[in-house]
């Protein structure tokens, strides 16, 4: 369908498969069916937050190397080291 044209069809109520839904939405835009959409209430609870901090490359490499030798993930080691050092500060 060309952009700017309004859909002549109604939005399907259901699809026979995920593939059928994918095929439909590959060729349609939800904006074509805005009058058929209805708002829904959504509640979300963040279980965990992730933060990004910038570190020097040499620090990152040393952290990765140390984590490998300790058989742990890099982020786990970083958390462990930061908690320990912050407790001493």
C-alpha positions as CSV (number, residue, x, y, z in Angstrom):
1,X,0.0,0.0,0.0
2,X,1.3,3.4,-0.9
3,X,2.0,5.9,1.9
4,X,-0.7,8.5,2.4
5,X,-3.5,6.2,1.3
6,X,-6.0,5.2,3.9
7,X,-6.7,1.5,4.3
8,X,-9.9,0.3,2.5
9,X,-10.0,-2.8,4.7
10,X,-10.6,-3.4,8.4
11,X,-7.8,-4.6,10.6
12,X,-8.1,-8.4,11.0
13,X,-9.4,-9.5,14.4
14,X,-7.0,-12.4,14.5
15,X,-4.5,-14.2,12.4
16,X,-4.1,-17.9,11.6
17,X,-0.4,-17.9,12.6
18,X,2.4,-15.6,13.7
19,X,3.7,-15.8,10.1
20,X,0.3,-14.5,8.8
21,X,0.4,-11.7,11.3
22,X,4.0,-10.9,10.2
23,X,3.1,-10.9,6.6
24,X,0.1,-8.5,7.2
25,X,2.1,-6.1,9.3
26,X,5.0,-6.1,6.8
27,X,2.7,-4.5,4.3
28,X,0.5,-2.4,6.7
29,X,1.1,0.4,9.3
30,X,-0.9,0.6,12.5
31,X,-1.6,4.3,11.6
32,X,-3.9,3.0,8.9
33,X,-6.1,1.5,11.6
34,X,-6.0,4.2,14.3
35,X,-9.8,4.4,14.5
36,X,-9.9,0.6,15.2
37,X,-7.4,0.6,18.0
38,X,-8.3,1.0,21.6
39,X,-6.2,2.0,24.6
40,X,-5.0,-0.6,27.0
41,X,-3.8,-0.2,30.6
42,X,-0.3,-1.5,31.1
43,X,1.6,-1.9,34.4
44,X,5.3,-2.6,34.3
45,X,7.6,-3.3,37.2
46,X,11.3,-2.9,36.6
47,X,13.0,-5.8,38.3
48,X,16.5,-4.5,37.8
49,X,18.2,-1.4,36.5
50,X,21.3,-1.3,34.5
51,X,23.8,1.6,34.5
52,X,26.5,2.3,32.0
53,X,29.8,4.0,33.1
54,X,32.8,4.9,31.0
55,X,36.1,3.3,32.0
56,X,39.5,3.5,30.5
57,X,40.2,0.7,28.0
58,X,43.1,-0.6,30.1
59,X,40.8,-0.9,33.1
60,X,38.2,-2.7,31.1
61,X,40.8,-5.2,29.7
62,X,42.2,-5.8,33.2
63,X,38.7,-6.3,34.6
64,X,37.9,-8.8,31.8
65,X,41.2,-10.7,32.4
66,X,40.7,-10.9,36.1
67,X,37.0,-12.0,35.7
68,X,38.2,-14.8,33.4
69,X,40.7,-16.1,35.9
70,X,38.1,-16.0,38.6
71,X,35.5,-17.7,36.3
72,X,32.9,-15.0,36.8
73,X,31.2,-12.4,34.6
74,X,32.9,-9.1,34.2
75,X,29.9,-7.2,35.6
76,X,29.9,-9.4,38.7
77,X,33.5,-8.7,39.4
78,X,33.1,-4.9,38.7
79,X,30.2,-4.9,41.2
80,X,32.2,-6.8,43.8
81,X,35.2,-4.5,43.5
82,X,33.1,-1.3,43.5
83,X,31.1,-2.4,46.6
84,X,34.3,-3.3,48.5
85,X,36.1,-0.1,47.6
86,X,33.0,2.1,48.3
87,X,32.6,0.4,51.7
88,X,36.2,1.5,52.5
89,X,35.7,5.1,51.3
